[in-house]
Amino acid sequence: MGVQLKKQAIDLGIVTTNGPAMLAFYRDVLGLQYLREMPMPGGSGVMHQLMCGESMVKLVVAESTAEEAPKGGIQGATGYRYWTITISNLTEVMAQVAAAGHKVVVKERELRPGVTIGIVADPDGNWVEFLSVA
């Protein structure tokens, strides 16, 4: 028997030591709905909770980390390398991200008929893929 979902979405945790820039990217540039700030157990930082549809993005701002994840997107290393948000305004979002000075990794392009993507990097270099389906 597999998991029995109580919520039709996931929660994604992103750990950073670059809090202000990361919060500005996800809240202000991408426009994710900001819920709250919570202290992390043991006083080791704070968590900002933002909503992306029904999914929660937990932006954990740590005072320090043991190790930094390898850079380089999909081919940079194994493990979680990117996440995808399906949207209806791909052209506008890609332009907004670029205008805010963030790196566009993959310019808007059609993968197959009716499916278009664009990929950007957040301030820590994590990749966010935007997917548009006609």
C-alpha positions as CSV (number, residue, x, y, z in Angstrom):
1,M,0.0,0.0,0.0
2,G,1.4,3.4,-0.9
3,V,0.9,6.7,0.8
4,Q,-2.6,7.9,1.6
5,L,-2.6,11.6,0.9
6,K,-4.3,14.1,3.2
7,K,-3.2,17.0,1.0
8,Q,-3.0,17.1,-2.8
9,A,0.3,18.9,-2.8
10,I,3.8,18.7,-1.4
11,D,5.8,20.9,1.0
12,L,9.3,21.8,-0.3
13,G,12.1,22.8,2.1
14,I,14.8,25.0,0.8
15,V,17.7,25.7,3.2
16,T,19.7,28.8,2.7
17,T,22.1,31.2,4.5
18,N,21.0,33.9,2.0
19,G,17.7,34.8,3.6
20,P,16.8,38.3,2.4
21,A,17.7,37.6,-1.3
22,M,15.9,34.2,-1.3
23,L,12.8,35.6,0.4
24,A,12.7,38.5,-2.1
25,F,13.0,36.1,-5.0
26,Y,10.2,33.7,-4.0
27,R,7.9,36.3,-2.4
28,D,8.4,39.5,-4.4
29,V,9.6,38.3,-7.8
30,L,7.7,35.0,-8.2
31,G,4.8,36.3,-6.1
32,L,4.3,33.3,-3.8
33,Q,1.8,34.0,-1.0
34,Y,3.7,34.7,2.2
35,L,2.1,33.0,5.3
36,R,4.4,33.4,8.2
37,E,7.8,33.4,9.8
38,M,8.6,30.7,12.5
39,P,11.6,30.2,14.6
40,M,13.5,27.0,14.0
41,P,13.9,24.6,17.0
42,G,16.9,25.3,19.1
43,G,17.2,28.9,17.8
44,S,19.1,27.8,14.7
45,G,17.4,30.2,12.3
46,V,13.9,30.9,11.0
47,M,11.5,29.3,8.5
48,H,9.4,31.5,6.1
49,Q,6.4,29.7,4.8
50,L,5.0,30.6,1.4
51,M,2.2,29.0,-0.7
52,C,2.5,27.9,-4.3
53,G,-1.0,26.8,-5.0
54,E,-1.7,24.1,-2.5
55,S,2.0,23.4,-2.0
56,M,4.0,25.0,0.7
57,V,7.6,26.3,0.2
58,K,9.5,26.3,3.4
59,L,12.4,28.7,3.1
60,V,14.7,27.8,6.0
61,V,17.2,30.5,6.8
62,A,20.0,28.8,8.7
63,E,22.7,30.7,10.6
64,S,25.2,28.2,9.1
65,T,25.2,24.9,7.3
66,A,27.5,22.0,7.4
67,E,27.9,21.9,3.6
68,E,26.8,23.7,0.5
69,A,25.0,21.7,-2.3
70,P,26.9,21.4,-5.5
71,K,25.9,24.0,-8.2
72,G,25.2,23.2,-11.8
73,G,21.5,22.3,-12.1
74,I,20.4,19.0,-13.6
75,Q,23.9,17.8,-14.5
76,G,25.6,19.3,-11.5
77,A,25.1,16.4,-9.1
78,T,22.7,13.7,-8.2
79,G,19.7,14.3,-5.9
80,Y,17.1,17.0,-6.0
81,R,18.2,19.4,-8.6
82,Y,15.1,21.4,-9.7
83,W,11.4,21.7,-9.1
84,T,8.6,22.6,-11.5
85,I,5.7,25.1,-11.3
86,T,2.9,24.8,-13.9
87,I,1.8,28.3,-14.8
88,S,-0.4,30.1,-17.4
89,N,1.8,33.2,-17.9
90,L,5.2,31.8,-18.8
91,T,6.3,34.7,-21.0
92,E,5.5,37.3,-18.3
93,V,7.2,35.4,-15.5
94,M,10.3,34.8,-17.5
95,A,10.5,38.5,-18.3
96,Q,9.9,39.5,-14.7
97,V,12.6,37.2,-13.4
98,A,15.1,38.5,-16.0
99,A,14.1,42.1,-15.3
100,A,14.8,41.5,-11.6
101,G,18.3,40.5,-12.4
102,H,18.0,36.8,-11.8
103,K,19.6,34.2,-14.1
104,V,17.6,32.6,-16.9
105,V,19.1,29.1,-17.3
106,V,16.8,28.0,-20.1
107,K,15.0,30.5,-22.2
108,E,11.4,29.9,-23.0
109,R,11.1,27.1,-25.5
110,E,8.7,24.5,-26.7
111,L,9.6,21.0,-25.7
112,R,6.8,19.3,-27.7
113,P,3.6,20.6,-29.3
114,G,1.6,22.4,-26.6
115,V,4.3,22.1,-23.9
116,T,6.6,25.1,-23.2
117,I,9.2,25.5,-20.5
118,G,11.6,28.1,-19.0
119,I,14.1,27.6,-16.2
120,V,15.5,30.2,-13.9
121,A,18.0,30.1,-11.0
122,D,17.1,31.5,-7.5
123,P,19.8,33.6,-5.7
124,D,21.3,30.4,-4.3
125,G,21.5,28.8,-7.8
126,N,18.6,26.3,-7.3
127,W,16.7,25.8,-10.5
128,V,13.0,26.5,-10.8
129,E,11.3,25.2,-14.0
130,F,8.2,26.9,-15.2
131,L,5.9,24.7,-17.4
132,S,3.1,25.9,-19.6
133,V,0.7,23.5,-21.2
134,A,-1.7,24.6,-23.9
